[in-house]
């Protein structure tokens, strides 16, 4: 599983309380194009607490995509628009996937 940023120093109980208050785990997308090759990737997982700006946390990925994502033909513009839309919408919510993975790993311990 990818590294989760934003949970440093929190206990499982504290994370669960934050999730009940509306926190979520999100991934931001980014796109890099090199004329004939375009790469679309996801960031590490970010823990976004209720009231925090997910758009603000993903601004680096958004700017990277905005400046270097367009230039690949034909996928650069397509992936760039999709990535910008995802990031400016607050990222891709992966909370359920993270909870499922942590539940499965806890069962195997």
Secondary structure, DSSP 8 states (H G I E B T S, - for coil): ---EET-TT--HHHHHHHHHTT-EEEEEEEEEEETTEEEEEEEEEEEE-TTS-HHHHTHHHHHHHHHHSTTSTTHHHHHHHHHHHHHHTT-EE-HHHHHHHHHHHHHT-
